[in-house]
Amino acid sequence: MQTLHLQAEDTVIDKIMDMINQFALKGKKVELLDSVTLDVESQMIVKSLQEEKQGKTIEHDTLWDELLN
């Protein structure tokens, strides 16, 4: 799968998004990642890595037990 970075005016982005949505509706594999989402995900990854280094992680089974109770 290839990646495309796009910067354009809002009207152009709207037209491109409509076309991308049509591809997705036809079953084509499309993943969208806007700059806001990318920034938030990057921050979450950095925070998670810091917490892991500091031993602030929870075991998978422990987390599920807490969520289910």
ZIGILIN-V627194 format. One record per residue. N is the residue number from 1. RES is the residue in one small letter. SS is DSSP state (@ for helix, = for strand, . for the rest). PHI is phi in whole degrees, -180 to 180 (NA if undefined). PSI is psi as a letter, one per 40 degrees, with the letter a starting at -180 (NA if undefined). Layout:
((N;RES;SS;PHI;PSI) (N;RES;SS;PHI;PSI))
This chain:
((1;m;.;NA;i) (2;q;.;-102;i) (3;t;.;-119;i) (4;l;.;-129;h) (5;h;.;-102;h) (6;l;.;-133;h) (7;q;.;-129;h) (8;a;.;-156;i) (9;e;.;-68;i) (10;d;@;-56;d) (11;t;@;-65;d) (12;v;@;-69;d) (13;i;@;-59;d) (14;d;@;-59;d) (15;k;@;-65;d) (16;i;@;-65;d) (17;m;@;-62;d) (18;d;@;-60;d) (19;m;@;-66;d) (20;i;@;-62;d) (21;n;@;-61;d) (22;q;@;-64;d) (23;f;@;-60;d) (24;a;@;-63;d) (25;l;@;-64;d) (26;k;.;-87;e) (27;g;.;89;e) (28;k;.;-75;i) (29;k;.;-82;h) (30;v;.;-136;h) (31;e;.;-126;h) (32;l;.;-108;h) (33;l;.;-140;h) (34;d;.;-85;i) (35;s;@;-65;d) (36;v;@;-66;d) (37;t;@;-62;d) (38;l;@;-60;d) (39;d;@;-63;d) (40;v;@;-65;d) (41;e;@;-64;d) (42;s;@;-62;d) (43;q;@;-63;d) (44;m;@;-65;d) (45;i;@;-65;d) (46;v;@;-61;d) (47;k;@;-62;d) (48;s;@;-63;d) (49;l;@;-65;d) (50;q;@;-65;d) (51;e;@;-64;d) (52;e;@;-65;d) (53;k;@;-62;d) (54;q;.;-87;e) (55;g;.;72;f) (56;k;.;-96;f) (57;t;.;-95;i) (58;i;.;-118;h) (59;e;.;-64;i) (60;h;@;-54;d) (61;d;@;-64;d) (62;t;@;-64;d) (63;l;@;-61;d) (64;w;@;-64;d) (65;d;@;-60;d) (66;e;@;-68;d) (67;l;@;-69;d) (68;l;@;-85;e) (69;n;.;-98;NA))
